[in-house]
Amino acid sequence: MASQVIEDYTGTDADKRSWSTNNNGKQQGNPARGAEAIINAVTSEKPPLHLLLGGDAYEEATKKLDSLHHEFETWRDVTLSTNF
C-alpha cells in the first residue's frame, strides 16, 4: 500500500485502505502451499488448464459453473434449435 495519502481520494478509498490495513496478514491462503501447488501443477505430466487455489476460489468457481449450467439448460431448446 502506498505510504502517501492523496487527500482528494480520501473519500473514495478510505474504506478500502482501512480494510486492507485491518486484514493484512489474515488471509486464508498459505503462500508457501500455493507456490508448491503451482509448481506441482505446471511440472505435472498433464498440467491443468485452470488451477483453483483455496477453498474460497473453489466455492466461487463452482457457484459460477452451477449458474452457467442452469442458464445453459434453461436455454437448451433455443440453443439446439439453431442447427440445420
N, CA, C and O atoms as a Maestro MAE file, in Angstrom:
{
 s_m_m2io_version
 :::
 2.0.0
}

f_m_ct {
 s_m_title
 :::
 protein
 m_atom[336] {
  # First column is atom index #
  i_m_mmod_type
  r_m_x_coord
  r_m_y_coord
  r_m_z_coord
  i_m_residue_number
  s_m_chain_name
  s_m_pdb_residue_name
  s_m_pdb_atom_name
  i_m_atomic_number
  :::
  1 25 0.846 -1.164 0.000 1 A "MET " " N  " 7
  2 3 0.000 0.000 0.000 1 A "MET " " CA " 6
  3 2 0.898 1.236 0.000 1 A "MET " " C  " 6
  4 15 1.949 1.263 0.640 1 A "MET " " O  " 8
  5 25 0.465 2.236 -0.720 2 A "ALA " " N  " 7
  6 3 1.251 3.465 -0.823 2 A "ALA " " CA " 6
  7 2 1.328 4.168 0.529 2 A "ALA " " C  " 6
  8 15 0.360 4.185 1.290 2 A "ALA " " O  " 8
  9 25 2.481 4.739 0.812 3 A "SER " " N  " 7
  10 3 2.649 5.444 2.086 3 A "SER " " CA " 6
  11 2 2.076 6.854 2.028 3 A "SER " " C  " 6
  12 15 1.721 7.424 3.060 3 A "SER " " O  " 8
  13 25 1.984 7.414 0.834 4 A "GLN " " N  " 7
  14 3 1.461 8.769 0.686 4 A "GLN " " CA " 6
  15 2 -0.039 8.711 0.429 4 A "GLN " " C  " 6
  16 15 -0.491 7.984 -0.455 4 A "GLN " " O  " 8
  17 25 -0.803 9.466 1.191 5 A "VAL " " N  " 7
  18 3 -2.252 9.534 1.027 5 A "VAL " " CA " 6
  19 2 -2.586 10.825 0.299 5 A "VAL " " C  " 6
  20 15 -2.180 11.903 0.735 5 A "VAL " " O  " 8
  21 25 -3.311 10.733 -0.790 6 A "ILE " " N  " 7
  22 3 -3.730 11.908 -1.545 6 A "ILE " " CA " 6
  23 2 -5.105 12.309 -1.021 6 A "ILE " " C  " 6
  24 15 -6.078 11.568 -1.164 6 A "ILE " " O  " 8
  25 25 -5.169 13.468 -0.425 7 A "GLU " " N  " 7
  26 3 -6.385 13.911 0.254 7 A "GLU " " CA " 6
  27 2 -7.617 13.909 -0.650 7 A "GLU " " C  " 6
  28 15 -8.722 13.636 -0.182 7 A "GLU " " O  " 8
  29 25 -7.443 14.208 -1.930 8 A "ASP " " N  " 7
  30 3 -8.588 14.247 -2.851 8 A "ASP " " CA " 6
  31 2 -9.277 12.887 -2.965 8 A "ASP " " C  " 6
  32 15 -10.452 12.822 -3.325 8 A "ASP " " O  " 8
  33 25 -8.560 11.795 -2.661 9 A "TYR " " N  " 7
  34 3 -9.123 10.456 -2.782 9 A "TYR " " CA " 6
  35 2 -9.557 9.859 -1.445 9 A "TYR " " C  " 6
  36 15 -10.026 8.722 -1.398 9 A "TYR " " O  " 8
  37 25 -9.408 10.603 -0.377 10 A "THR " " N  " 7
  38 3 -9.730 10.084 0.949 10 A "THR " " CA " 6
  39 2 -11.163 9.576 1.029 10 A "THR " " C  " 6
  40 15 -11.421 8.536 1.634 10 A "THR " " O  " 8
  41 25 -12.082 10.292 0.432 11 A "GLY " " N  " 7
  42 3 -13.488 9.885 0.475 11 A "GLY " " CA " 6
  43 2 -13.789 8.628 -0.301 11 A "GLY " " C  " 6
  44 15 -14.750 7.926 0.015 11 A "GLY " " O  " 8
  45 25 -13.004 8.326 -1.297 12 A "THR " " N  " 7
  46 3 -13.297 7.156 -2.127 12 A "THR " " CA " 6
  47 2 -12.476 5.927 -1.763 12 A "THR " " C  " 6
  48 15 -12.880 4.805 -2.065 12 A "THR " " O  " 8
  49 25 -11.343 6.120 -1.125 13 A "ASP " " N  " 7
  50 3 -10.512 4.949 -0.820 13 A "ASP " " CA " 6
  51 2 -10.370 4.658 0.659 13 A "ASP " " C  " 6
  52 15 -9.673 3.714 1.030 13 A "ASP " " O  " 8
  53 25 -11.011 5.441 1.514 14 A "ALA " " N  " 7
  54 3 -10.843 5.262 2.962 14 A "ALA " " CA " 6
  55 2 -11.262 3.867 3.412 14 A "ALA " " C  " 6
  56 15 -10.553 3.233 4.193 14 A "ALA " " O  " 8
  57 25 -12.401 3.382 2.930 15 A "ASP " " N  " 7
  58 3 -12.868 2.053 3.336 15 A "ASP " " CA " 6
  59 2 -11.921 0.966 2.865 15 A "ASP " " C  " 6
  60 15 -11.597 0.047 3.617 15 A "ASP " " O  " 8
  61 25 -11.477 1.071 1.619 16 A "LYS " " N  " 7
  62 3 -10.561 0.058 1.070 16 A "LYS " " CA " 6
  63 2 -9.231 0.090 1.823 16 A "LYS " " C  " 6
  64 15 -8.683 -0.958 2.164 16 A "LYS " " O  " 8
  65 25 -8.728 1.264 2.075 17 A "ARG " " N  " 7
  66 3 -7.459 1.408 2.805 17 A "ARG " " CA " 6
  67 2 -7.597 0.814 4.210 17 A "ARG " " C  " 6
  68 15 -6.710 0.097 4.673 17 A "ARG " " O  " 8
  69 25 -8.693 1.111 4.875 18 A "SER " " N  " 7
  70 3 -8.935 0.603 6.225 18 A "SER " " CA " 6
  71 2 -9.047 -0.924 6.201 18 A "SER " " C  " 6
  72 15 -8.445 -1.603 7.033 18 A "SER " " O  " 8
  73 25 -9.816 -1.465 5.249 19 A "TRP " " N  " 7
  74 3 -9.967 -2.917 5.140 19 A "TRP " " CA " 6
  75 2 -8.616 -3.576 4.895 19 A "TRP " " C  " 6
  76 15 -8.291 -4.580 5.528 19 A "TRP " " O  " 8
  77 25 -7.826 -3.017 3.978 20 A "SER " " N  " 7
  78 3 -6.512 -3.574 3.668 20 A "SER " " CA " 6
  79 2 -5.602 -3.577 4.885 20 A "SER " " C  " 6
  80 15 -4.909 -4.559 5.151 20 A "SER " " O  " 8
  81 25 -5.608 -2.482 5.616 21 A "THR " " N  " 7
  82 3 -4.764 -2.376 6.800 21 A "THR " " CA " 6
  83 2 -5.200 -3.376 7.869 21 A "THR " " C  " 6
  84 15 -4.361 -4.046 8.471 21 A "THR " " O  " 8
  85 25 -6.496 -3.477 8.104 22 A "ASN " " N  " 7
  86 3 -7.017 -4.349 9.157 22 A "ASN " " CA " 6
  87 2 -6.918 -5.835 8.820 22 A "ASN " " C  " 6
  88 15 -6.868 -6.665 9.727 22 A "ASN " " O  " 8
  89 25 -6.890 -6.184 7.537 23 A "ASN " " N  " 7
  90 3 -6.880 -7.595 7.145 23 A "ASN " " CA " 6
  91 2 -5.538 -8.099 6.658 23 A "ASN " " C  " 6
  92 15 -5.395 -9.282 6.350 23 A "ASN " " O  " 8
  93 25 -4.554 -7.221 6.585 24 A "ASN " " N  " 7
  94 3 -3.243 -7.638 6.111 24 A "ASN " " CA " 6
  95 2 -2.668 -8.725 7.018 24 A "ASN " " C  " 6
  96 15 -2.606 -8.561 8.236 24 A "ASN " " O  " 8
  97 25 -2.254 -9.825 6.417 25 A "GLY " " N  " 7
  98 3 -1.677 -10.934 7.173 25 A "GLY " " CA " 6
  99 2 -2.699 -11.903 7.722 25 A "GLY " " C  " 6
  100 15 -2.333 -12.875 8.383 25 A "GLY " " O  " 8
  101 25 -3.968 -11.661 7.463 26 A "LYS " " N  " 7
  102 3 -5.032 -12.532 7.974 26 A "LYS " " CA " 6
  103 2 -5.715 -13.312 6.852 26 A "LYS " " C  " 6
  104 15 -6.783 -13.889 7.057 26 A "LYS " " O  " 8
  105 25 -5.106 -13.332 5.678 27 A "GLN " " N  " 7
  106 3 -5.692 -14.026 4.540 27 A "GLN " " CA " 6
  107 2 -5.756 -15.525 4.815 27 A "GLN " " C  " 6
  108 15 -4.965 -16.060 5.593 27 A "GLN " " O  " 8
  109 25 -6.702 -16.190 4.170 28 A "GLN " " N  " 7
  110 3 -6.889 -17.625 4.347 28 A "GLN " " CA " 6
  111 2 -5.730 -18.431 3.785 28 A "GLN " " C  " 6
  112 15 -5.303 -19.419 4.382 28 A "GLN " " O  " 8
  113 25 -5.232 -18.011 2.653 29 A "GLY " " N  " 7
  114 3 -4.259 -18.816 1.934 29 A "GLY " " CA " 6
  115 2 -2.876 -18.840 2.552 29 A "GLY " " C  " 6
  116 15 -2.458 -17.905 3.235 29 A "GLY " " O  " 8
  117 25 -2.176 -19.937 2.293 30 A "ASN " " N  " 7
  118 3 -0.791 -20.094 2.720 30 A "ASN " " CA " 6
  119 2 0.063 -19.943 1.474 30 A "ASN " " C  " 6
  120 15 0.047 -20.827 0.617 30 A "ASN " " O  " 8
  121 25 0.817 -18.842 1.344 31 A "PRO " " N  " 7
  122 3 1.592 -18.595 0.129 31 A "PRO " " CA " 6
  123 2 2.568 -19.722 -0.216 31 A "PRO " " C  " 6
  124 15 2.755 -20.032 -1.392 31 A "PRO " " O  " 8
  125 25 3.182 -20.329 0.777 32 A "ALA " " N  " 7
  126 3 4.130 -21.425 0.500 32 A "ALA " " CA " 6
  127 2 3.409 -22.626 -0.093 32 A "ALA " " C  " 6
  128 15 3.901 -23.242 -1.038 32 A "ALA " " O  " 8
  129 25 2.250 -22.959 0.452 33 A "ARG " " N  " 7
  130 3 1.465 -24.076 -0.095 33 A "ARG " " CA " 6
  131 2 0.955 -23.743 -1.495 33 A "ARG " " C  " 6
  132 15 0.911 -24.609 -2.370 33 A "ARG " " O  " 8
  133 25 0.571 -22.491 -1.700 34 A "GLY " " N  " 7
  134 3 0.116 -22.068 -3.022 34 A "GLY " " CA " 6
  135 2 1.222 -22.190 -4.052 34 A "GLY " " C  " 6
  136 15 0.997 -22.698 -5.151 34 A "GLY " " O  " 8
  137 25 2.409 -21.728 -3.707 35 A "ALA " " N  " 7
  138 3 3.551 -21.832 -4.626 35 A "ALA " " CA " 6
  139 2 3.875 -23.286 -4.928 35 A "ALA " " C  " 6
  140 15 4.153 -23.640 -6.074 35 A "ALA " " O  " 8
  141 25 3.838 -24.123 -3.905 36 A "GLU " " N  " 7
  142 3 4.108 -25.556 -4.102 36 A "GLU " " CA " 6
  143 2 3.062 -26.188 -5.020 36 A "GLU " " C  " 6
  144 15 3.392 -27.006 -5.879 36 A "GLU " " O  " 8
  145 25 1.798 -25.802 -4.831 37 A "ALA " " N  " 7
  146 3 0.729 -26.334 -5.674 37 A "ALA " " CA " 6
  147 2 0.922 -25.919 -7.130 37 A "ALA " " C  " 6
  148 15 0.717 -26.722 -8.040 37 A "ALA " " O  " 8
  149 25 1.313 -24.673 -7.346 38 A "ILE " " N  " 7
  150 3 1.547 -24.187 -8.710 38 A "ILE " " CA " 6
  151 2 2.709 -24.934 -9.354 38 A "ILE " " C  " 6
  152 15 2.611 -25.369 -10.501 38 A "ILE " " O  " 8
  153 25 3.790 -25.080 -8.630 39 A "ILE " " N  " 7
  154 3 4.950 -25.799 -9.165 39 A "ILE " " CA " 6
  155 2 4.582 -27.238 -9.493 39 A "ILE " " C  " 6
  156 15 4.939 -27.746 -10.556 39 A "ILE " " O  " 8
  157 25 3.868 -27.896 -8.583 40 A "ASN " " N  " 7
  158 3 3.444 -29.277 -8.848 40 A "ASN " " CA " 6
  159 2 2.540 -29.362 -10.068 40 A "ASN " " C  " 6
  160 15 2.648 -30.294 -10.865 40 A "ASN " " O  " 8
  161 25 1.650 -28.389 -10.209 41 A "ALA " " N  " 7
  162 3 0.721 -28.407 -11.340 41 A "ALA " " CA " 6
  163 2 1.441 -28.212 -12.671 41 A "ALA " " C  " 6
  164 15 1.207 -28.956 -13.623 41 A "ALA " " O  " 8
  165 25 2.313 -27.216 -12.734 42 A "VAL " " N  " 7
  166 3 2.951 -26.913 -14.023 42 A "VAL " " CA " 6
  167 2 4.026 -27.922 -14.403 42 A "VAL " " C  " 6
  168 15 4.392 -28.030 -15.573 42 A "VAL " " O  " 8
  169 25 4.527 -28.652 -13.431 43 A "THR " " N  " 7
  170 3 5.539 -29.667 -13.752 43 A "THR " " CA " 6
  171 2 4.936 -31.063 -13.860 43 A "THR " " C  " 6
  172 15 5.662 -32.032 -14.082 43 A "THR " " O  " 8
  173 25 3.624 -31.178 -13.708 44 A "SER " " N  " 7
  174 3 2.977 -32.482 -13.813 44 A "SER " " CA " 6
  175 2 2.902 -32.929 -15.267 44 A "SER " " C  " 6
  176 15 3.046 -32.123 -16.186 44 A "SER " " O  " 8
  177 25 2.676 -34.212 -15.458 45 A "GLU " " N  " 7
  178 3 2.599 -34.776 -16.803 45 A "GLU " " CA " 6
  179 2 1.441 -34.163 -17.595 45 A "GLU " " C  " 6
  180 15 1.558 -33.941 -18.800 45 A "GLU " " O  " 8
  181 25 0.327 -33.894 -16.917 46 A "LYS " " N  " 7
  182 3 -0.836 -33.271 -17.555 46 A "LYS " " CA " 6
  183 2 -1.257 -32.061 -16.716 46 A "LYS " " C  " 6
  184 15 -2.176 -32.157 -15.903 46 A "LYS " " O  " 8
  185 25 -0.587 -30.928 -16.914 47 A "PRO " " N  " 7
  186 3 -0.933 -29.748 -16.106 47 A "PRO " " CA " 6
  187 2 -2.355 -29.273 -16.396 47 A "PRO " " C  " 6
  188 15 -2.832 -29.376 -17.526 47 A "PRO " " O  " 8
  189 25 -3.023 -28.754 -15.376 48 A "PRO " " N  " 7
  190 3 -4.392 -28.284 -15.569 48 A "PRO " " CA " 6
  191 2 -4.427 -26.991 -16.379 48 A "PRO " " C  " 6
  192 15 -3.506 -26.177 -16.313 48 A "PRO " " O  " 8
  193 25 -5.483 -26.819 -17.130 49 A "LEU " " N  " 7
  194 3 -5.697 -25.562 -17.831 49 A "LEU " " CA " 6
  195 2 -6.109 -24.481 -16.830 49 A "LEU " " C  " 6
  196 15 -5.777 -23.307 -16.991 49 A "LEU " " O  " 8
  197 25 -6.829 -24.896 -15.808 50 A "HIS " " N  " 7
  198 3 -7.271 -23.992 -14.749 50 A "HIS " " CA " 6
  199 2 -6.879 -24.617 -13.414 50 A "HIS " " C  " 6
  200 15 -7.065 -25.816 -13.207 50 A "HIS " " O  " 8
  201 25 -6.341 -23.807 -12.517 51 A "LEU " " N  " 7
  202 3 -5.959 -24.294 -11.203 51 A "LEU " " CA " 6
  203 2 -6.550 -23.370 -10.149 51 A "LEU " " C  " 6
  204 15 -6.218 -22.187 -10.087 51 A "LEU " " O  " 8
  205 25 -7.423 -23.919 -9.330 52 A "LEU " " N  " 7
  206 3 -8.018 -23.143 -8.245 52 A "LEU " " CA " 6
  207 2 -7.187 -23.353 -6.993 52 A "LEU " " C  " 6
  208 15 -6.823 -24.481 -6.660 52 A "LEU " " O  " 8
  209 25 -6.891 -22.276 -6.310 53 A "LEU " " N  " 7
  210 3 -6.110 -22.356 -5.083 53 A "LEU " " CA " 6
  211 2 -6.926 -21.809 -3.928 53 A "LEU " " C  " 6
  212 15 -7.207 -20.611 -3.873 53 A "LEU " " O  " 8
  213 25 -7.301 -22.663 -3.023 54 A "GLY " " N  " 7
  214 3 -8.034 -22.257 -1.831 54 A "GLY " " CA " 6
  215 2 -9.513 -22.571 -1.908 54 A "GLY " " C  " 6
  216 15 -10.113 -22.640 -2.980 54 A "GLY " " O  " 8
  217 25 -10.069 -22.756 -0.734 55 A "GLY " " N  " 7
  218 3 -11.489 -23.070 -0.631 55 A "GLY " " CA " 6
  219 2 -12.385 -21.976 -1.164 55 A "GLY " " C  " 6
  220 15 -13.425 -22.262 -1.757 55 A "GLY " " O  " 8
  221 25 -12.000 -20.730 -0.965 56 A "ASP " " N  " 7
  222 3 -12.820 -19.620 -1.453 56 A "ASP " " CA " 6
  223 2 -12.855 -19.603 -2.975 56 A "ASP " " C  " 6
  224 15 -13.904 -19.356 -3.570 56 A "ASP " " O  " 8
  225 25 -11.723 -19.863 -3.604 57 A "ALA " " N  " 7
  226 3 -11.677 -19.909 -5.069 57 A "ALA " " CA " 6
  227 2 -12.526 -21.064 -5.587 57 A "ALA " " C  " 6
  228 15 -13.244 -20.920 -6.577 57 A "ALA " " O  " 8
  229 25 -12.440 -22.199 -4.919 58 A "TYR " " N  " 7
  230 3 -13.220 -23.368 -5.334 58 A "TYR " " CA " 6
  231 2 -14.714 -23.088 -5.216 58 A "TYR " " C  " 6
  232 15 -15.480 -23.397 -6.130 58 A "TYR " " O  " 8
  233 25 -15.128 -22.507 -4.100 59 A "GLU " " N  " 7
  234 3 -16.547 -22.205 -3.891 59 A "GLU " " CA " 6
  235 2 -17.072 -21.226 -4.934 59 A "GLU " " C  " 6
  236 15 -18.139 -21.449 -5.505 59 A "GLU " " O  " 8
  237 25 -16.342 -20.154 -5.190 60 A "GLU " " N  " 7
  238 3 -16.777 -19.161 -6.174 60 A "GLU " " CA " 6
  239 2 -16.837 -19.762 -7.580 60 A "GLU " " C  " 6
  240 15 -17.783 -19.503 -8.324 60 A "GLU " " O  " 8
  241 25 -15.850 -20.548 -7.939 61 A "ALA " " N  " 7
  242 3 -15.820 -21.151 -9.273 61 A "ALA " " CA " 6
  243 2 -16.956 -22.145 -9.456 61 A "ALA " " C  " 6
  244 15 -17.587 -22.168 -10.514 61 A "ALA " " O  " 8
  245 25 -17.230 -22.966 -8.451 62 A "THR " " N  " 7
  246 3 -18.305 -23.944 -8.595 62 A "THR " " CA " 6
  247 2 -19.669 -23.269 -8.609 62 A "THR " " C  " 6
  248 15 -20.588 -23.745 -9.276 62 A "THR " " O  " 8
  249 25 -19.812 -22.152 -7.871 63 A "LYS " " N  " 7
  250 3 -21.065 -21.393 -7.948 63 A "LYS " " CA " 6
  251 2 -21.276 -20.849 -9.358 63 A "LYS " " C  " 6
  252 15 -22.386 -20.889 -9.888 63 A "LYS " " O  " 8
  253 25 -20.199 -20.341 -9.961 64 A "LYS " " N  " 7
  254 3 -20.282 -19.814 -11.317 64 A "LYS " " CA " 6
  255 2 -20.638 -20.919 -12.302 64 A "LYS " " C  " 6
  256 15 -21.480 -20.729 -13.179 64 A "LYS " " O  " 8
  257 25 -19.994 -22.073 -12.155 65 A "LEU " " N  " 7
  258 3 -20.300 -23.207 -13.041 65 A "LEU " " CA " 6
  259 2 -21.751 -23.647 -12.892 65 A "LEU " " C  " 6
  260 15 -22.416 -23.932 -13.888 65 A "LEU " " O  " 8
  261 25 -22.244 -23.705 -11.669 66 A "ASP " " N  " 7
  262 3 -23.646 -24.078 -11.445 66 A "ASP " " CA " 6
  263 2 -24.584 -23.080 -12.110 66 A "ASP " " C  " 6
  264 15 -25.588 -23.464 -12.711 66 A "ASP " " O  " 8
  265 25 -24.254 -21.806 -11.999 67 A "SER " " N  " 7
  266 3 -25.064 -20.762 -12.611 67 A "SER " " CA " 6
  267 2 -25.066 -20.889 -14.136 67 A "SER " " C  " 6
  268 15 -26.111 -20.782 -14.777 67 A "SER " " O  " 8
  269 25 -23.886 -21.117 -14.702 68 A "LEU " " N  " 7
  270 3 -23.791 -21.299 -16.150 68 A "LEU " " CA " 6
  271 2 -24.571 -22.532 -16.602 68 A "LEU " " C  " 6
  272 15 -25.286 -22.488 -17.603 68 A "LEU " " O  " 8
  273 25 -24.432 -23.617 -15.870 69 A "HIS " " N  " 7
  274 3 -25.139 -24.844 -16.229 69 A "HIS " " CA " 6
  275 2 -26.648 -24.621 -16.217 69 A "HIS " " C  " 6
  276 15 -27.357 -25.067 -17.119 69 A "HIS " " O  " 8
  277 25 -27.129 -23.936 -15.201 70 A "HIS " " N  " 7
  278 3 -28.555 -23.650 -15.114 70 A "HIS " " CA " 6
  279 2 -29.016 -22.810 -16.308 70 A "HIS " " C  " 6
  280 15 -30.055 -23.090 -16.907 70 A "HIS " " O  " 8
  281 25 -28.242 -21.786 -16.644 71 A "GLU " " N  " 7
  282 3 -28.605 -20.931 -17.783 71 A "GLU " " CA " 6
  283 2 -28.569 -21.722 -19.091 71 A "GLU " " C  " 6
  284 15 -29.469 -21.592 -19.921 71 A "GLU " " O  " 8
  285 25 -27.536 -22.536 -19.274 72 A "PHE " " N  " 7
  286 3 -27.440 -23.347 -20.495 72 A "PHE " " CA " 6
  287 2 -28.644 -24.279 -20.613 72 A "PHE " " C  " 6
  288 15 -29.225 -24.410 -21.690 72 A "PHE " " O  " 8
  289 25 -29.014 -24.915 -19.525 73 A "GLU " " N  " 7
  290 3 -30.153 -25.838 -19.561 73 A "GLU " " CA " 6
  291 2 -31.463 -25.099 -19.799 73 A "GLU " " C  " 6
  292 15 -32.344 -25.604 -20.494 73 A "GLU " " O  " 8
  293 25 -31.593 -23.918 -19.232 74 A "THR " " N  " 7
  294 3 -32.804 -23.122 -19.426 74 A "THR " " CA " 6
  295 2 -32.995 -22.777 -20.900 74 A "THR " " C  " 6
  296 15 -34.121 -22.766 -21.399 74 A "THR " " O  " 8
  297 25 -31.898 -22.498 -21.592 75 A "TRP " " N  " 7
  298 3 -31.953 -22.085 -22.996 75 A "TRP " " CA " 6
  299 2 -31.543 -23.199 -23.955 75 A "TRP " " C  " 6
  300 15 -31.256 -22.934 -25.122 75 A "TRP " " O  " 8
  301 25 -31.513 -24.434 -23.480 76 A "ARG " " N  " 7
  302 3 -31.066 -25.569 -24.291 76 A "ARG " " CA " 6
  303 2 -31.872 -25.698 -25.587 76 A "ARG " " C  " 6
  304 15 -31.293 -25.852 -26.663 76 A "ARG " " O  " 8
  305 25 -33.183 -25.638 -25.493 77 A "ASP " " N  " 7
  306 3 -34.035 -25.814 -26.675 77 A "ASP " " CA " 6
  307 2 -33.747 -24.732 -27.721 77 A "ASP " " C  " 6
  308 15 -33.676 -25.026 -28.914 77 A "ASP " " O  " 8
  309 25 -33.585 -23.505 -27.283 78 A "VAL " " N  " 7
  310 3 -33.266 -22.414 -28.212 78 A "VAL " " CA " 6
  311 2 -31.897 -22.644 -28.829 78 A "VAL " " C  " 6
  312 15 -31.720 -22.482 -30.036 78 A "VAL " " O  " 8
  313 25 -30.936 -23.019 -28.008 79 A "THR " " N  " 7
  314 3 -29.578 -23.275 -28.494 79 A "THR " " CA " 6
  315 2 -29.578 -24.339 -29.578 79 A "THR " " C  " 6
  316 15 -28.996 -24.157 -30.647 79 A "THR " " O  " 8
  317 25 -30.241 -25.457 -29.286 80 A "LEU " " N  " 7
  318 3 -30.250 -26.568 -30.238 80 A "LEU " " CA " 6
  319 2 -31.125 -26.313 -31.446 80 A "LEU " " C  " 6
  320 15 -30.955 -26.969 -32.474 80 A "LEU " " O  " 8
  321 25 -32.051 -25.384 -31.352 81 A "SER " " N  " 7
  322 3 -32.962 -25.097 -32.464 81 A "SER " " CA " 6
  323 2 -32.270 -24.356 -33.607 81 A "SER " " C  " 6
  324 15 -32.850 -24.201 -34.681 81 A "SER " " O  " 8
  325 25 -31.047 -23.901 -33.387 82 A "THR " " N  " 7
  326 3 -30.363 -23.139 -34.425 82 A "THR " " CA " 6
  327 2 -29.585 -24.024 -35.398 82 A "THR " " C  " 6
  328 15 -29.016 -23.522 -36.368 82 A "THR " " O  " 8
  329 25 -29.554 -25.333 -35.150 83 A "ASN " " N  " 7
  330 3 -28.894 -26.254 -36.086 83 A "ASN " " CA " 6
  331 2 -29.726 -26.407 -37.351 83 A "ASN " " C  " 6
  332 15 -30.938 -26.191 -37.339 83 A "ASN " " O  " 8
  333 25 -29.065 -26.781 -38.440 84 A "PHE " " N  " 7
  334 3 -29.800 -27.091 -39.678 84 A "PHE " " CA " 6
  335 2 -30.543 -28.381 -39.516 84 A "PHE " " C  " 6
  336 15 -31.224 -28.822 -40.441 84 A "PHE " " O  " 8
  :::
 }
 m_bond[335] {
  # First column is bond index #
  i_m_from
  i_m_to
  i_m_order
  :::
  1 1 2 1
  2 2 3 1
  3 3 4 2
  4 3 5 1
  5 5 6 1
  6 6 7 1
  7 7 8 2
  8 7 9 1
  9 9 10 1
  10 10 11 1
  11 11 12 2
  12 11 13 1
  13 13 14 1
  14 14 15 1
  15 15 16 2
  16 15 17 1
  17 17 18 1
  18 18 19 1
  19 19 20 2
  20 19 21 1
  21 21 22 1
  22 22 23 1
  23 23 24 2
  24 23 25 1
  25 25 26 1
  26 26 27 1
  27 27 28 2
  28 27 29 1
  29 29 30 1
  30 30 31 1
  31 31 32 2
  32 31 33 1
  33 33 34 1
  34 34 35 1
  35 35 36 2
  36 35 37 1
  37 37 38 1
  38 38 39 1
  39 39 40 2
  40 39 41 1
  41 41 42 1
  42 42 43 1
  43 43 44 2
  44 43 45 1
  45 45 46 1
  46 46 47 1
  47 47 48 2
  48 47 49 1
  49 49 50 1
  50 50 51 1
  51 51 52 2
  52 51 53 1
  53 53 54 1
  54 54 55 1
  55 55 56 2
  56 55 57 1
  57 57 58 1
  58 58 59 1
  59 59 60 2
  60 59 61 1
  61 61 62 1
  62 62 63 1
  63 63 64 2
  64 63 65 1
  65 65 66 1
  66 66 67 1
  67 67 68 2
  68 67 69 1
  69 69 70 1
  70 70 71 1
  71 71 72 2
  72 71 73 1
  73 73 74 1
  74 74 75 1
  75 75 76 2
  76 75 77 1
  77 77 78 1
  78 78 79 1
  79 79 80 2
  80 79 81 1
  81 81 82 1
  82 82 83 1
  83 83 84 2
  84 83 85 1
  85 85 86 1
  86 86 87 1
  87 87 88 2
  88 87 89 1
  89 89 90 1
  90 90 91 1
  91 91 92 2
  92 91 93 1
  93 93 94 1
  94 94 95 1
  95 95 96 2
  96 95 97 1
  97 97 98 1
  98 98 99 1
  99 99 100 2
  100 99 101 1
  101 101 102 1
  102 102 103 1
  103 103 104 2
  104 103 105 1
  105 105 106 1
  106 106 107 1
  107 107 108 2
  108 107 109 1
  109 109 110 1
  110 110 111 1
  111 111 112 2
  112 111 113 1
  113 113 114 1
  114 114 115 1
  115 115 116 2
  116 115 117 1
  117 117 118 1
  118 118 119 1
  119 119 120 2
  120 119 121 1
  121 121 122 1
  122 122 123 1
  123 123 124 2
  124 123 125 1
  125 125 126 1
  126 126 127 1
  127 127 128 2
  128 127 129 1
  129 129 130 1
  130 130 131 1
  131 131 132 2
  132 131 133 1
  133 133 134 1
  134 134 135 1
  135 135 136 2
  136 135 137 1
  137 137 138 1
  138 138 139 1
  139 139 140 2
  140 139 141 1
  141 141 142 1
  142 142 143 1
  143 143 144 2
  144 143 145 1
  145 145 146 1
  146 146 147 1
  147 147 148 2
  148 147 149 1
  149 149 150 1
  150 150 151 1
  151 151 152 2
  152 151 153 1
  153 153 154 1
  154 154 155 1
  155 155 156 2
  156 155 157 1
  157 157 158 1
  158 158 159 1
  159 159 160 2
  160 159 161 1
  161 161 162 1
  162 162 163 1
  163 163 164 2
  164 163 165 1
  165 165 166 1
  166 166 167 1
  167 167 168 2
  168 167 169 1
  169 169 170 1
  170 170 171 1
  171 171 172 2
  172 171 173 1
  173 173 174 1
  174 174 175 1
  175 175 176 2
  176 175 177 1
  177 177 178 1
  178 178 179 1
  179 179 180 2
  180 179 181 1
  181 181 182 1
  182 182 183 1
  183 183 184 2
  184 183 185 1
  185 185 186 1
  186 186 187 1
  187 187 188 2
  188 187 189 1
  189 189 190 1
  190 190 191 1
  191 191 192 2
  192 191 193 1
  193 193 194 1
  194 194 195 1
  195 195 196 2
  196 195 197 1
  197 197 198 1
  198 198 199 1
  199 199 200 2
  200 199 201 1
  201 201 202 1
  202 202 203 1
  203 203 204 2
  204 203 205 1
  205 205 206 1
  206 206 207 1
  207 207 208 2
  208 207 209 1
  209 209 210 1
  210 210 211 1
  211 211 212 2
  212 211 213 1
  213 213 214 1
  214 214 215 1
  215 215 216 2
  216 215 217 1
  217 217 218 1
  218 218 219 1
  219 219 220 2
  220 219 221 1
  221 221 222 1
  222 222 223 1
  223 223 224 2
  224 223 225 1
  225 225 226 1
  226 226 227 1
  227 227 228 2
  228 227 229 1
  229 229 230 1
  230 230 231 1
  231 231 232 2
  232 231 233 1
  233 233 234 1
  234 234 235 1
  235 235 236 2
  236 235 237 1
  237 237 238 1
  238 238 239 1
  239 239 240 2
  240 239 241 1
  241 241 242 1
  242 242 243 1
  243 243 244 2
  244 243 245 1
  245 245 246 1
  246 246 247 1
  247 247 248 2
  248 247 249 1
  249 249 250 1
  250 250 251 1
  251 251 252 2
  252 251 253 1
  253 253 254 1
  254 254 255 1
  255 255 256 2
  256 255 257 1
  257 257 258 1
  258 258 259 1
  259 259 260 2
  260 259 261 1
  261 261 262 1
  262 262 263 1
  263 263 264 2
  264 263 265 1
  265 265 266 1
  266 266 267 1
  267 267 268 2
  268 267 269 1
  269 269 270 1
  270 270 271 1
  271 271 272 2
  272 271 273 1
  273 273 274 1
  274 274 275 1
  275 275 276 2
  276 275 277 1
  277 277 278 1
  278 278 279 1
  279 279 280 2
  280 279 281 1
  281 281 282 1
  282 282 283 1
  283 283 284 2
  284 283 285 1
  285 285 286 1
  286 286 287 1
  287 287 288 2
  288 287 289 1
  289 289 290 1
  290 290 291 1
  291 291 292 2
  292 291 293 1
  293 293 294 1
  294 294 295 1
  295 295 296 2
  296 295 297 1
  297 297 298 1
  298 298 299 1
  299 299 300 2
  300 299 301 1
  301 301 302 1
  302 302 303 1
  303 303 304 2
  304 303 305 1
  305 305 306 1
  306 306 307 1
  307 307 308 2
  308 307 309 1
  309 309 310 1
  310 310 311 1
  311 311 312 2
  312 311 313 1
  313 313 314 1
  314 314 315 1
  315 315 316 2
  316 315 317 1
  317 317 318 1
  318 318 319 1
  319 319 320 2
  320 319 321 1
  321 321 322 1
  322 322 323 1
  323 323 324 2
  324 323 325 1
  325 325 326 1
  326 326 327 1
  327 327 328 2
  328 327 329 1
  329 329 330 1
  330 330 331 1
  331 331 332 2
  332 331 333 1
  333 333 334 1
  334 334 335 1
  335 335 336 2
  :::
 }
}
